[in-house]
Amino acid sequence: MFRHHPIEWYLAWAVVLVAAPMPLVYTLNISMVDAPPRLLVHDLGAAAYTWWLVAVALSSRPRWIDRMIGLPAVYTMHAVLGVLALGAATAHVLASFTMHPVIRWTGRIAWYLAIFGVLYAGLFMSGLLVDRLPRAARLKAKAERVLAHRVSVWVHRLNLVAIILILVHVHVIPRVARATGFVVAMDIYTFVALAAYVWGRFAAPALRPNRGVVMRTRRSGGIPVG
């Protein structure tokens, strides 16, 4: 049985899963001439990159989407997009081949970072593994003795390094670089996503007043409150 969710929840998922990558995929397909199987491989890479960008933008917890679907749904969407992006990127990497060292290693290193990021986040930044696998829970408990939370946050930000590597990866592929419309669209996607991340992570909290609203009060330990 499907759980009941507000219409905004379904719209948000439709946007991030389908609508967000479609312009980039469409621009790639009309800008490049190639056999359909090869175009599909490129399409998987474009979809993976889009989902990574959206996941990074969501990691700043935008207030407007928080108000629309709730913070737990934002966290779930961020995690699911990371896994889907890794799946699409894996198919793209395994089906691609190049002898150019820069093209090969920028793509491969970004892929390795994505694998590491998803595994690390699954172990240390969510209950996906530790709530189901006792060994994972024990490993997390041991690792947390030496790893501070800030270390986990910075490891998670390796997604930003992966994005830069993918950007270089695409720009140095001659056939893709000649697809000017796709490259321009990709640069716009990247700029918008990173700008949203920087704004939500750094600028918005600095401008937001630290104020709250008292909803109710209660007595605690015989001491009047409120």
Stockholm file with secondary structure:
# STOCKHOLM 1.0

chainA/1-226         MFRHHPIEWYLAWAVVLVAAPMPLVYTLNISMVDAPPRLLVHDLGAAAYTWWLVAVALSSRPRWIDRMIGLPAVYTMHAVLGVLALGAATAHVLASFTMHPVIRWTGRIAWYLAIFGVLYAGLFMSGLLVDRLPRAARLKAKAERVLAHRVSVWVHRLNLVAIILILVHVHVIPRVARATGFVVAMDIYTFVALAAYVWGRFAAPALRPNRGVVMRTRRSGGIPVG
#=GR chainA/1-226 SS CCCCCCHHHHHHHHIIIIITHHHHHHHHHHHCCCCHHHHHHHHHHHHHHHHHHHHHHHTTCCHHHHHHHCHHHHHHHHHHHHHHHHHHHHHHHHTCCCCCHHHHHHHHHHHHHHHHHHHHHHHHSSSTTTTTCHHHHHHHHHHTTTCCHHHHHHHHTHHHHHHHHHHHHHHTCHHHHTCHHHHHHHHHHHHHHHHHHHIIIIIHHHHSCCCCCCCCCCCBTTBCCC
#=GC SS_cons         CCCCCCHHHHHHHHIIIIITHHHHHHHHHHHCCCCHHHHHHHHHHHHHHHHHHHHHHHTTCCHHHHHHHCHHHHHHHHHHHHHHHHHHHHHHHHTCCCCCHHHHHHHHHHHHHHHHHHHHHHHHSSSTTTTTCHHHHHHHHHHTTTCCHHHHHHHHTHHHHHHHHHHHHHHTCHHHHTCHHHHHHHHHHHHHHHHHHHIIIIIHHHHSCCCCCCCCCCCBTTBCCC
//
